Amino acid sequence: MDSTDPPRSARRSAGEWLFQLTTITIGVLIALSFDALLKWNADRTLLNEARATIALEIADNKRELDAHLAAFDARVGRVDNGLKLVGELDAGVEPTIHQVDLKFDFPTLNNSGWQTAERTGAIALMEYTEVQRLARIYALQSLFSDTLQPMFVTTNEAGALMNAPGEPFENQATRDAMRARLIQLRAYLALGQQLGTQLSDGYSKLEQ
């Protein structure tokens, strides 16, 4: 045996070390692949749940909104009755309108599914164009909902004038205030109709 050759035991130790290193490396790669697969499955589940929740939310909102839009003519008719009553009182003629009902139902449009998707990171898993479409529709929904608050306030103000004690419409200042509220309310109704129609169309496109 050549004195320069490494001992047999040393060669065996190097081989065992290489085998162990290879085994460990393969084990780490398998573990990383398994973790990546688990994360992929978790992300896919989160994305599917978010999409399903948002789809149900939009469907519910559309039903609520469409029912609100269907009653638009009836709401405007009640406001017009109020304006007619004030006009007849101003003219000093016998009123043909004896009762004005300004009780309106306002739709409740939810966005909890969209907000939850944002907070859980599901939106980051969606395609960019999909996020754009959803963001636009929820922005329009928010704009429509913002019109309901002043409409609600104006309705309450008009109702308070109409239901004041005594004979509130005998006073010219009260009739003027009532007319101003009703005209303002009619404008809010028209704006809500316009935005609501756009929103309903947007819901329909998303459902398709």
C-alpha positions as a Markdown table, in Angstrom:
| # | Residue | x | y | z |
|---|---|---|---|---|
| 1 | Met | 0.0 | 0.0 | 0.0 |
| 2 | Asp | 1.3 | 3.4 | -0.9 |
| 3 | Ser | 2.0 | 5.4 | 2.2 |
| 4 | Thr | 0.4 | 8.5 | 0.6 |
| 5 | Asp | -3.1 | 6.8 | 0.1 |
| 6 | Pro | -5.7 | 7.9 | 2.7 |
| 7 | Pro | -6.8 | 5.2 | 5.1 |
| 8 | Arg | -9.7 | 3.1 | 4.1 |
| 9 | Ser | -11.7 | 4.3 | 7.1 |
| 10 | Ala | -11.2 | 7.9 | 6.0 |
| 11 | Arg | -12.5 | 7.2 | 2.5 |
| 12 | Arg | -15.5 | 5.4 | 4.1 |
| 13 | Ser | -16.3 | 8.4 | 6.4 |
| 14 | Ala | -16.2 | 10.8 | 3.4 |
| 15 | Gly | -18.7 | 8.7 | 1.5 |
| 16 | Glu | -21.0 | 8.4 | 4.5 |
| 17 | Trp | -20.8 | 12.2 | 5.0 |
| 18 | Leu | -21.7 | 12.8 | 1.4 |
| 19 | Phe | -24.6 | 10.4 | 1.6 |
| 20 | Gln | -25.9 | 12.0 | 4.7 |
| 21 | Leu | -25.6 | 15.5 | 3.2 |
| 22 | Thr | -27.5 | 14.3 | 0.1 |
| 23 | Thr | -30.2 | 12.7 | 2.3 |
| 24 | Ile | -30.6 | 15.9 | 4.3 |
| 25 | Thr | -30.7 | 18.1 | 1.2 |
| 26 | Ile | -33.4 | 15.9 | -0.3 |
| 27 | Gly | -35.3 | 15.9 | 2.9 |
| 28 | Val | -35.2 | 19.7 | 3.1 |
| 29 | Leu | -36.3 | 20.0 | -0.5 |
| 30 | Ile | -39.2 | 17.7 | 0.1 |
| 31 | Ala | -40.2 | 19.6 | 3.2 |
| 32 | Leu | -40.1 | 22.9 | 1.4 |
| 33 | Ser | -42.1 | 21.5 | -1.5 |
| 34 | Phe | -44.7 | 20.2 | 0.9 |
| 35 | Asp | -44.9 | 23.6 | 2.7 |
| 36 | Ala | -45.3 | 25.3 | -0.7 |
| 37 | Leu | -48.0 | 22.8 | -1.7 |
| 38 | Leu | -49.8 | 23.5 | 1.6 |
| 39 | Lys | -49.6 | 27.2 | 1.1 |
| 40 | Trp | -50.8 | 26.9 | -2.5 |
| 41 | Asn | -53.8 | 24.9 | -1.3 |
| 42 | Ala | -54.5 | 27.4 | 1.5 |
| 43 | Asp | -54.3 | 30.3 | -0.9 |
| 44 | Arg | -56.6 | 28.6 | -3.4 |
| 45 | Thr | -59.1 | 27.8 | -0.7 |
| 46 | Leu | -59.0 | 31.4 | 0.6 |
| 47 | Leu | -59.4 | 32.8 | -2.9 |
| 48 | Asn | -62.4 | 30.5 | -3.7 |
| 49 | Glu | -64.1 | 31.4 | -0.4 |
| 50 | Ala | -63.6 | 35.1 | -1.0 |
| 51 | Arg | -65.0 | 34.9 | -4.6 |
| 52 | Ala | -68.0 | 32.9 | -3.4 |
| 53 | Thr | -68.7 | 35.3 | -0.5 |
| 54 | Ile | -68.4 | 38.4 | -2.8 |
| 55 | Ala | -70.7 | 36.8 | -5.4 |
| 56 | Leu | -73.4 | 36.1 | -2.8 |
| 57 | Glu | -73.0 | 39.6 | -1.4 |
| 58 | Ile | -73.4 | 41.2 | -4.8 |
| 59 | Ala | -76.4 | 39.0 | -5.6 |
| 60 | Asp | -78.1 | 40.0 | -2.3 |
| 61 | Asn | -77.2 | 43.7 | -2.9 |
| 62 | Lys | -78.7 | 43.6 | -6.4 |
| 63 | Arg | -82.0 | 42.1 | -5.1 |
| 64 | Glu | -82.2 | 44.8 | -2.4 |
| 65 | Leu | -81.3 | 47.6 | -4.9 |
| 66 | Asp | -83.7 | 46.4 | -7.6 |
| 67 | Ala | -86.6 | 46.3 | -5.2 |
| 68 | His | -85.7 | 49.9 | -4.2 |
| 69 | Leu | -85.5 | 51.1 | -7.8 |
| 70 | Ala | -88.8 | 49.4 | -8.6 |
| 71 | Ala | -90.5 | 51.7 | -6.1 |
| 72 | Phe | -89.0 | 54.9 | -7.5 |
| 73 | Asp | -92.1 | 56.2 | -9.2 |
| 74 | Ala | -94.2 | 55.6 | -6.1 |
| 75 | Arg | -91.7 | 57.6 | -4.0 |
| 76 | Val | -91.6 | 60.5 | -6.5 |
| 77 | Gly | -95.4 | 60.4 | -6.6 |
| 78 | Arg | -95.6 | 60.9 | -2.9 |
| 79 | Val | -93.2 | 63.9 | -3.0 |
| 80 | Asp | -95.2 | 65.4 | -5.9 |
| 81 | Asn | -98.4 | 65.1 | -3.8 |
| 82 | Gly | -96.7 | 67.1 | -1.1 |
| 83 | Leu | -95.7 | 69.8 | -3.6 |
| 84 | Lys | -99.2 | 69.8 | -5.0 |
| 85 | Leu | -100.7 | 70.3 | -1.6 |
| 86 | Val | -98.4 | 73.2 | -0.8 |
| 87 | Gly | -99.2 | 74.8 | -4.2 |
| 88 | Glu | -102.9 | 74.5 | -3.6 |
| 89 | Leu | -102.6 | 76.0 | -0.1 |
| 90 | Asp | -100.6 | 78.9 | -1.6 |
| 91 | Ala | -103.3 | 79.4 | -4.2 |
| 92 | Gly | -106.0 | 79.5 | -1.5 |
| 93 | Val | -108.0 | 76.7 | -3.2 |
| 94 | Glu | -109.6 | 73.6 | -1.6 |
| 95 | Pro | -106.8 | 71.0 | -1.4 |
| 96 | Thr | -107.3 | 67.9 | -3.4 |
| 97 | Ile | -104.5 | 66.2 | -1.5 |
| 98 | His | -105.4 | 65.4 | 2.1 |
| 99 | Gln | -102.6 | 63.1 | 3.1 |
| 100 | Val | -98.9 | 62.9 | 2.2 |
| 101 | Asp | -96.9 | 59.8 | 3.1 |
| 102 | Leu | -93.1 | 60.4 | 3.1 |
| 103 | Lys | -92.2 | 57.1 | 4.8 |
| 104 | Phe | -89.5 | 55.6 | 2.6 |
| 105 | Asp | -87.6 | 52.3 | 2.8 |
| 106 | Phe | -83.9 | 52.6 | 2.1 |
| 107 | Pro | -81.8 | 49.6 | 0.9 |
| 108 | Thr | -79.0 | 48.2 | 2.9 |
| 109 | Leu | -76.1 | 47.3 | 0.6 |
| 110 | Asn | -73.3 | 45.3 | 2.3 |
| 111 | Asn | -69.6 | 45.3 | 1.6 |
| 112 | Ser | -68.4 | 43.0 | 4.4 |
| 113 | Gly | -67.3 | 40.3 | 1.9 |
| 114 | Trp | -65.1 | 42.8 | 0.0 |
| 115 | Gln | -63.6 | 44.2 | 3.2 |
| 116 | Thr | -62.9 | 40.7 | 4.5 |
| 117 | Ala | -61.2 | 39.8 | 1.3 |
| 118 | Glu | -59.0 | 42.9 | 1.7 |
| 119 | Arg | -58.1 | 42.1 | 5.3 |
| 120 | Thr | -57.4 | 38.4 | 4.7 |
| 121 | Gly | -55.2 | 39.0 | 1.7 |
| 122 | Ala | -57.5 | 37.2 | -0.7 |
| 123 | Ile | -57.6 | 40.2 | -3.0 |
| 124 | Ala | -53.8 | 39.9 | -3.5 |
| 125 | Leu | -54.4 | 36.5 | -4.9 |
| 126 | Met | -56.9 | 37.7 | -7.5 |
| 127 | Glu | -56.1 | 38.8 | -11.0 |
| 128 | Tyr | -55.5 | 42.5 | -11.5 |
| 129 | Thr | -58.5 | 43.0 | -13.8 |
| 130 | Glu | -60.8 | 41.2 | -11.5 |
| 131 | Val | -59.7 | 43.4 | -8.6 |
| 132 | Gln | -60.3 | 46.5 | -10.8 |
| 133 | Arg | -63.8 | 45.4 | -11.6 |
| 134 | Leu | -64.7 | 44.7 | -8.0 |
| 135 | Ala | -63.1 | 47.9 | -6.8 |
| 136 | Arg | -65.1 | 50.0 | -9.3 |
| 137 | Ile | -68.4 | 48.4 | -8.4 |
| 138 | Tyr | -67.9 | 48.8 | -4.6 |
| 139 | Ala | -66.8 | 52.4 | -5.1 |
| 140 | Leu | -70.0 | 53.1 | -7.0 |
| 141 | Gln | -72.0 | 51.2 | -4.3 |
| 142 | Ser | -70.4 | 53.5 | -1.7 |
| 143 | Leu | -71.3 | 56.6 | -3.7 |
| 144 | Phe | -74.9 | 55.4 | -4.0 |
| 145 | Ser | -75.1 | 54.7 | -0.3 |
| 146 | Asp | -73.7 | 58.2 | 0.5 |
| 147 | Thr | -76.8 | 59.7 | -1.3 |
| 148 | Leu | -79.1 | 57.9 | 1.1 |
| 149 | Gln | -78.0 | 59.8 | 4.2 |
| 150 | Pro | -79.0 | 63.3 | 3.1 |
| 151 | Met | -82.1 | 61.8 | 1.6 |
| 152 | Phe | -83.0 | 60.3 | 4.9 |
| 153 | Val | -82.3 | 63.6 | 6.7 |
| 154 | Thr | -84.4 | 65.6 | 4.3 |
| 155 | Thr | -87.2 | 63.2 | 4.6 |
| 156 | Asn | -87.2 | 63.5 | 8.4 |
| 157 | Glu | -87.1 | 67.3 | 8.1 |
| 158 | Ala | -90.1 | 67.4 | 5.7 |
| 159 | Gly | -91.9 | 64.9 | 8.0 |
| 160 | Ala | -91.3 | 67.1 | 11.0 |
| 161 | Leu | -92.7 | 70.1 | 9.3 |
| 162 | Met | -95.8 | 68.2 | 8.1 |
| 163 | Asn | -96.5 | 66.7 | 11.5 |
| 164 | Ala | -96.0 | 69.8 | 13.5 |
| 165 | Pro | -98.7 | 70.6 | 16.1 |
| 166 | Gly | -101.6 | 72.7 | 15.0 |
| 167 | Glu | -102.1 | 73.8 | 11.4 |
| 168 | Pro | -98.5 | 74.2 | 10.2 |
| 169 | Phe | -99.4 | 74.8 | 6.6 |
| 170 | Glu | -101.4 | 77.9 | 7.4 |
| 171 | Asn | -98.0 | 79.7 | 7.8 |
| 172 | Gln | -96.4 | 80.8 | 4.6 |
| 173 | Ala | -92.9 | 80.4 | 6.0 |
| 174 | Thr | -93.7 | 76.8 | 6.9 |
| 175 | Arg | -95.1 | 76.1 | 3.4 |
| 176 | Asp | -92.0 | 77.6 | 1.9 |
| 177 | Ala | -89.7 | 75.5 | 4.1 |
| 178 | Met | -91.8 | 72.4 | 3.2 |
| 179 | Arg | -91.6 | 73.2 | -0.5 |
| 180 | Ala | -87.8 | 73.6 | -0.3 |
| 181 | Arg | -87.4 | 70.2 | 1.5 |
| 182 | Leu | -89.6 | 68.4 | -1.0 |
| 183 | Ile | -87.8 | 69.9 | -4.0 |
| 184 | Gln | -84.5 | 68.9 | -2.4 |
| 185 | Leu | -85.8 | 65.4 | -1.7 |
| 186 | Arg | -87.0 | 65.0 | -5.3 |
| 187 | Ala | -83.5 | 65.9 | -6.5 |
| 188 | Tyr | -82.0 | 63.3 | -4.2 |
| 189 | Leu | -84.4 | 60.7 | -5.4 |
| 190 | Ala | -83.5 | 61.5 | -9.1 |
| 191 | Leu | -79.8 | 61.2 | -8.2 |
| 192 | Gly | -80.3 | 58.0 | -6.4 |
| 193 | Gln | -82.3 | 56.6 | -9.3 |
| 194 | Gln | -79.5 | 57.4 | -11.7 |
| 195 | Leu | -76.7 | 56.0 | -9.6 |
| 196 | Gly | -78.8 | 53.0 | -8.5 |
| 197 | Thr | -79.5 | 52.1 | -12.2 |
| 198 | Gln | -75.7 | 52.3 | -13.0 |
| 199 | Leu | -75.0 | 50.2 | -9.9 |
| 200 | Ser | -77.6 | 47.5 | -10.8 |
| 201 | Asp | -76.1 | 47.3 | -14.3 |
| 202 | Gly | -72.7 | 46.9 | -12.8 |
| 203 | Tyr | -73.9 | 44.1 | -10.6 |
| 204 | Ser | -75.4 | 42.3 | -13.6 |
| 205 | Lys | -72.1 | 42.5 | -15.5 |
| 206 | Leu | -70.2 | 41.0 | -12.6 |
| 207 | Glu | -72.7 | 38.2 | -12.3 |
| 208 | Gln | -72.2 | 37.4 | -15.9 |
